[in-house]
Amino acid sequence: MPAASPDTEAGAALWVAYAAARPDAVRTCPEYTVEHFGDSVRLADELLRDVTHGAKRATAELAAAFAADGDKLTRIGSHWIACDSTGAPRIIVRSTEFRLGTFSSADESFAWDEGEDDRSLASWRSQHAKYWTRTCAARGAVWSEDDEIVFERFRVVWPLALAD
């Protein structure tokens, strides 16, 4: 089952609180998105928990998924408000590293930083191949290992209790 649509009004309120506490960060990069991890209730909550209570400090998505959703690609310094499966905004993360590559360009370090499963590259490849096969099929596309992938590292910046 897909996660609920993000609550953009609540996301805007979270952004206002962050902007009041961190005006310099907002001034250098005033745009943000409001979204959730994954394509299901389970993934949205599991991956958010991996960020808030675990070691997840990276994520990967197909560049074509950004285009299909009408979103701009991430850039270093950009913010996004991560929601849980109910659409409630929970944290703000900020991109610290960004690169485009193909499936074969993922490495052990990135798999480790993504913090999922056993954090190995083999697990990363297995799980992401399944995920992208599924999400591409849902939008009428076919996933290929040659597709361009957005590799992003980030840090939690809000709320302060969770900030790196």
C-alpha positions in Angstrom: 0.0 0.0 0.0 1.4 3.4 -0.9 2.2 6.0 1.8 -0.2 8.9 2.2 0.5 12.1 0.3 2.8 14.4 2.2 1.1 17.1 4.3 2.6 20.2 2.6 0.9 22.6 5.0 2.5 20.9 8.0 5.7 20.7 6.1 5.6 24.5 5.6 5.1 25.0 9.4 8.1 22.7 10.1 10.1 24.8 7.6 9.2 28.1 9.3 10.5 26.7 12.7 13.7 25.6 11.0 14.1 28.9 9.2 13.7 30.8 12.5 16.4 28.7 14.1 18.8 28.4 11.1 18.3 31.6 9.0 21.7 31.3 7.3 21.0 27.8 6.1 17.6 28.8 4.6 19.1 32.0 3.1 21.7 30.0 1.1 19.1 27.4 -0.1 15.5 28.6 0.4 13.8 25.8 -1.6 12.7 22.5 -0.1 10.6 19.5 -1.0 8.2 17.6 1.2 8.2 13.8 0.5 8.7 10.4 2.0 11.2 7.6 1.5 10.2 4.5 -0.5 7.0 3.6 -2.3 5.0 2.0 0.5 3.8 2.5 4.0 6.3 0.0 5.3 9.3 1.5 3.5 8.3 5.1 4.3 8.3 4.3 8.1 11.2 1.9 8.1 13.6 4.1 6.1 12.6 7.2 8.2 13.3 5.2 11.3 16.7 4.3 9.8 17.4 8.0 9.5 16.1 9.1 12.9 17.4 6.1 14.9 20.0 4.5 12.8 22.8 5.0 10.4 21.0 6.0 7.2 22.8 9.1 5.8 22.4 8.4 2.0 19.7 7.7 -0.5 19.5 6.8 -4.2 16.7 7.4 -6.7 16.5 7.2 -10.5 16.9 10.5 -12.3 13.9 9.5 -14.4 11.7 9.3 -11.2 12.5 13.0 -10.5 11.5 13.9 -14.1 8.3 11.7 -13.9 7.3 13.5 -10.7 8.2 17.0 -12.1 10.9 17.5 -9.5 14.2 19.2 -9.9 17.3 17.1 -9.2 18.8 17.4 -5.8 21.8 19.8 -5.4 24.3 20.1 -2.6 22.7 22.3 0.2 19.1 21.5 -0.8 16.6 20.6 1.9 13.8 18.1 2.0 11.3 17.4 4.6 10.9 13.7 5.2 7.4 12.5 6.1 6.2 9.3 7.7 3.7 7.0 6.0 0.7 9.1 7.2 2.2 12.1 5.4 3.2 13.9 8.6 6.5 15.7 8.3 9.1 14.5 10.8 12.5 15.8 9.9 14.4 18.1 7.6 17.5 16.8 5.9 20.1 18.7 3.8 22.1 17.3 0.9 25.8 17.2 1.5 26.9 15.2 -1.5 25.4 14.5 -4.9 26.4 12.6 -7.9 24.9 11.0 -11.0 26.0 7.5 -11.9 24.7 4.1 -13.0 23.9 1.0 -11.0 27.4 -0.4 -11.4 28.9 2.8 -10.0 27.5 2.2 -6.5 30.2 1.2 -4.1 30.6 -0.3 -0.7 30.9 3.1 1.0 27.7 4.3 -0.5 25.8 1.1 0.4 27.2 1.4 4.0 26.1 5.1 4.2 22.6 4.2 2.9 22.3 2.2 6.1 19.8 -0.4 4.9 19.6 -4.2 5.3 23.1 -5.5 6.2 24.7 -2.4 4.6 26.6 -4.5 2.0 26.9 -3.6 -1.6 25.4 -7.0 -2.6 22.3 -6.2 -0.4 22.1 -2.7 -1.8 22.2 -4.0 -5.4 19.6 -6.7 -4.7 17.1 -4.5 -2.9 17.5 -1.5 -5.3 17.1 -3.7 -8.4 13.8 -5.0 -6.9 12.7 -1.5 -5.9 13.4 0.2 -9.3 11.9 -2.7 -11.2 8.7 -2.2 -9.2 8.6 1.6 -9.3 9.4 1.8 -13.0 6.7 -0.8 -13.8 4.2 1.3 -11.7 4.8 4.3 -14.0 4.9 2.2 -17.2 8.7 2.1 -17.7 11.3 -0.6 -17.6 14.3 -0.3 -15.3 17.8 -0.9 -16.7 21.1 -1.0 -14.9 22.2 1.7 -17.3 19.6 4.2 -16.0 21.0 7.3 -14.4 20.8 7.3 -10.6 21.0 10.2 -8.2 23.3 9.2 -5.4 22.8 11.6 -2.5 24.3 11.8 1.0 22.6 14.0 3.6 22.5 15.0 7.2 19.6 15.6 9.5 19.3 19.4 10.3 16.0 19.6 12.1 14.7 19.0 14.7 17.8 20.0 16.7 17.5 16.9 18.9 18.2 14.7 15.9 20.6 17.0 14.0 24.0 15.5 13.2 
